[in-house]
Amino acid sequence: MSDLLKSTALKDGKRIVIKIGSALLVDAEQGAVHRKWLETLASDIADARARGQEIVVVTSGAIAVGRRYLDLPAGGLRLDEKQAAAACGNIRLAHAYQDVLGHHKITVAQILVTLEDSENRRRYINARNTIETLLKLGAVPLINENDSVATDEIRFGDNDRLAARVAAMISADTLVLFSDIDGLYTADPSKDKTAEFIPVVKTITPEIEAMAGGSASNVGSGGMTTKLAAAKIALNAGCRMVITKGERAHPVKALEEGAKATWFLPDATPKNARKQWISGSLKPVGRVMVDAGCVKALLAGKSLLPIGVKEVIGTFERGEAVQVIGPDGEIVARGLMAYGAEDAKKIVGVKSSDIEAMLGYQGRDVMIHRDDLVLDHD
């Protein structure tokens, strides 16, 4: 096991997804953003970025904020009222994040997603590429569920699982769930004084799942059950996850300094987990025939370039899995295509610099990126 997987030190993370719950961000009575708290979080994010860490924020709170401005009544809301409140609240939330992070000269970019975006292959790839690009450009992606269009049938239902899906999507190594509880207990500590705190979890067993209780907040929708569901998603993606209280000022700094928390530790890295998923879970829907020079490059850890491709066989969309076949007919690798079959066939044998001329747009320089490629002997 790598040092990162053994570690419960936040400073060891390279790409970190931070999930902010509604109860932390929004005053339950007034529907106003906890501005001073948010300013301390922004300071922590700026410090983390100065260390070279990439930060993605998954935020709740749009409905809680928006209902105030629409004068919606207290208590439960109809679906259409939630959608309207989210539409009103999202713009105010994004502005609050940009304002506090802007003081540190950090740009915020908002992305609204639905469950379908994480399950539809093309939209999944588009979302992943957008977040990757934003991180490369130095922005902090701010992600929330698109409650203004989501329905009960397609919504995530809570941002714990949304954050875990995002972490898996972008191969993050750390997921932080800031909550109203400081971690996992054997029972609800507010009801059972004998409840024992669990600092580290490596496998989510039925016994662990039985420990989950409800949400302590009347603002958020997630309880320990949803956090354990998020942990399953994260661990399967090779991403460690931590649950801790976020209500204190400078919550990231507090976690770095050893604040009480439960860490969920995977048995693989994000890269290895992704490779296992590609090699074991995805059925190839096409084949890419390559020359000997291309095989040599792939074995040396390079990406698959169009110039080494002799033929593309099959019908598939961008992001679907294909087999890579060498000149001797043997399977060399399998991977996720950066182009759909129609465009891939147009750039067979083409230099990367000529892709735009062949397709009429500037796509990726590679046909399969090395991070999306698994050699047959791996």
SULSULTA-V587382 format. One record per backbone hydrogen bond with DSSP energy under -0.5 kcal/mol. CO is the residue of the C=O (numbers start at 1). NH is the residue of the N-H. E is the energy in kcal/mol with one decimal. If there is no record, write none. Layout:
((CO | NH | E) (CO | NH | E))
This chain:
((2 | 6 | -1.7) (3 | 7 | -1.6) (8 | 10 | -0.6) (9 | 12 | -1.6) (10 | 13 | -2.0) (14 | 54 | -2.9) (15 | 173 | -1.5) (15 | 174 | -1.6) (16 | 18 | -0.5) (16 | 56 | -2.5) (17 | 19 | -0.5) (17 | 176 | -3.2) (18 | 20 | -0.5) (18 | 58 | -3.0) (19 | 21 | -0.5) (19 | 178 | -2.1) (20 | 60 | -1.9) (21 | 24 | -0.7) (21 | 25 | -1.5) (22 | 26 | -2.9) (25 | 34 | -2.9) (27 | 31 | -2.6) (32 | 27 | -2.9) (33 | 35 | -2.0) (34 | 38 | -2.3) (35 | 39 | -2.1) (36 | 40 | -1.4) (37 | 41 | -1.9) (38 | 42 | -2.4) (39 | 43 | -1.8) (40 | 44 | -2.0) (41 | 45 | -2.6) (42 | 46 | -2.3) (43 | 47 | -2.0) (44 | 48 | -2.4) (45 | 49 | -2.5) (46 | 50 | -1.8) (47 | 51 | -1.0) (48 | 51 | -0.6) (48 | 53 | -2.2) (49 | 52 | -1.5) (54 | 16 | -3.2) (56 | 18 | -3.1) (56 | 58 | -0.5) (57 | 59 | -0.6) (57 | 143 | -3.2) (58 | 20 | -2.6) (61 | 65 | -2.4) (62 | 66 | -2.8) (63 | 67 | -2.3) (65 | 68 | -0.8) (65 | 69 | -0.9) (66 | 70 | -1.3) (67 | 72 | -2.4) (68 | 71 | -0.9) (78 | 82 | -2.4) (79 | 83 | -2.4) (80 | 84 | -2.0) (81 | 85 | -2.6) (82 | 86 | -2.6) (83 | 87 | -2.0) (84 | 88 | -1.8) (85 | 89 | -2.9) (86 | 90 | -2.8) (87 | 91 | -0.7) (88 | 92 | -0.8) (89 | 93 | -2.6) (90 | 94 | -2.7) (91 | 95 | -1.7) (92 | 96 | -2.0) (93 | 97 | -2.5) (94 | 98 | -2.6) (95 | 99 | -2.4) (96 | 100 | -2.2) (97 | 101 | -2.5) (98 | 102 | -2.1) (99 | 103 | -0.8) (101 | 104 | -1.5) (101 | 106 | -1.8) (102 | 105 | -1.9) (107 | 140 | -2.8) (109 | 142 | -3.1) (111 | 144 | -1.8) (113 | 146 | -3.9) (114 | 117 | -1.0) (114 | 118 | -0.6) (115 | 118 | -1.4) (115 | 119 | -0.6) (116 | 119 | -0.8) (116 | 120 | -3.1) (119 | 121 | -0.5) (120 | 124 | -2.7) (121 | 125 | -2.3) (122 | 126 | -2.3) (123 | 127 | -2.6) (124 | 128 | -2.5) (125 | 129 | -2.8) (126 | 130 | -2.3) (127 | 131 | -2.4) (128 | 132 | -2.7) (129 | 133 | -2.4) (130 | 134 | -2.4) (131 | 135 | -2.3) (132 | 136 | -2.1) (133 | 137 | -1.9) (134 | 139 | -2.5) (135 | 138 | -1.2) (139 | 141 | -0.7) (140 | 109 | -1.8) (141 | 57 | -2.6) (141 | 143 | -0.6) (142 | 111 | -2.9) (143 | 59 | -2.4) (144 | 113 | -2.2) (145 | 147 | -2.4) (146 | 149 | -1.7) (146 | 150 | -2.0) (151 | 154 | -0.9) (151 | 155 | -1.9) (154 | 115 | -1.0) (158 | 162 | -1.1) (159 | 163 | -2.1) (160 | 164 | -1.9) (161 | 165 | -2.5) (162 | 166 | -2.4) (163 | 167 | -2.5) (164 | 168 | -2.4) (165 | 169 | -2.5) (166 | 170 | -2.1) (167 | 172 | -2.6) (168 | 171 | -0.9) (173 | 240 | -1.9) (174 | 17 | -2.6) (175 | 177 | -0.5) (175 | 242 | -2.5) (176 | 19 | -3.2) (176 | 178 | -0.7) (177 | 179 | -0.5) (177 | 244 | -1.9) (178 | 21 | -0.8) (179 | 246 | -2.4) (184 | 198 | -2.8) (187 | 189 | -0.6) (188 | 191 | -1.6) (188 | 192 | -2.6) (191 | 193 | -0.5) (192 | 195 | -1.6) (196 | 186 | -2.1) (197 | 199 | -0.6) (198 | 184 | -0.6) (199 | 263 | -2.9) (201 | 265 | -2.3) (203 | 205 | -1.2) (205 | 209 | -2.4) (206 | 210 | -1.8) (208 | 211 | -1.4) (209 | 212 | -1.4) (213 | 225 | -1.1) (223 | 227 | -1.5) (224 | 228 | -2.3) (225 | 229 | -1.9) (226 | 230 | -2.1) (227 | 231 | -2.2) (228 | 232 | -2.0) (229 | 233 | -1.6) (230 | 234 | -2.6) (231 | 235 | -3.1) (232 | 236 | -2.1) (233 | 237 | -1.0) (234 | 237 | -0.7) (234 | 239 | -2.8) (235 | 238 | -1.7) (238 | 240 | -0.5) (238 | 270 | -0.5) (240 | 175 | -2.1) (241 | 264 | -3.7) (242 | 177 | -3.1) (243 | 262 | -2.1) (244 | 179 | -2.7) (250 | 254 | -2.3) (251 | 255 | -2.0) (252 | 256 | -2.4) (253 | 257 | -1.8) (254 | 259 | -2.0) (255 | 258 | -1.5) (260 | 245 | -0.5) (261 | 263 | -0.5) (262 | 243 | -2.3) (263 | 201 | -2.9) (263 | 265 | -0.6) (264 | 241 | -2.2) (269 | 273 | -2.8) (270 | 274 | -2.2) (271 | 275 | -2.2) (272 | 276 | -2.5) (273 | 277 | -2.1) (274 | 278 | -2.4) (275 | 279 | -2.6) (276 | 280 | -2.5) (277 | 281 | -2.1) (277 | 282 | -0.8) (282 | 284 | -0.6) (285 | 315 | -0.6) (286 | 323 | -2.4) (287 | 313 | -3.2) (288 | 325 | -2.8) (289 | 310 | -3.5) (289 | 311 | -1.5) (291 | 295 | -1.9) (292 | 296 | -2.2) (293 | 297 | -1.9) (294 | 298 | -2.6) (295 | 299 | -2.5) (296 | 300 | -1.1) (297 | 302 | -2.4) (298 | 301 | -1.8) (303 | 305 | -0.8) (304 | 367 | -3.3) (304 | 368 | -1.5) (305 | 308 | -1.4) (306 | 309 | -1.9) (306 | 349 | -2.3) (308 | 291 | -2.2) (311 | 289 | -2.9) (313 | 287 | -2.7) (316 | 341 | -2.5) (317 | 320 | -1.9) (320 | 337 | -2.4) (321 | 285 | -3.0) (322 | 335 | -2.1) (323 | 288 | -2.7) (323 | 325 | -0.6) (324 | 332 | -3.2) (324 | 333 | -1.3) (325 | 290 | -2.8) (326 | 329 | -1.9) (330 | 326 | -2.6) (330 | 332 | -0.5) (332 | 376 | -3.3) (333 | 324 | -3.5) (334 | 374 | -3.0) (335 | 322 | -2.4) (335 | 337 | -0.5) (337 | 319 | -2.7) (340 | 344 | -2.7) (341 | 345 | -2.4) (342 | 346 | -0.7) (343 | 346 | -0.6) (343 | 347 | -0.9) (344 | 347 | -0.7) (345 | 348 | -0.6) (347 | 350 | -2.0) (351 | 354 | -1.9) (352 | 355 | -1.3) (354 | 358 | -1.6) (355 | 359 | -2.4) (356 | 360 | -2.7) (361 | 363 | -1.0) (367 | 338 | -3.1) (368 | 304 | -2.8) (369 | 372 | -1.8) (370 | 373 | -1.2) (372 | 336 | -1.9) (374 | 334 | -2.1) (375 | 378 | -1.7))
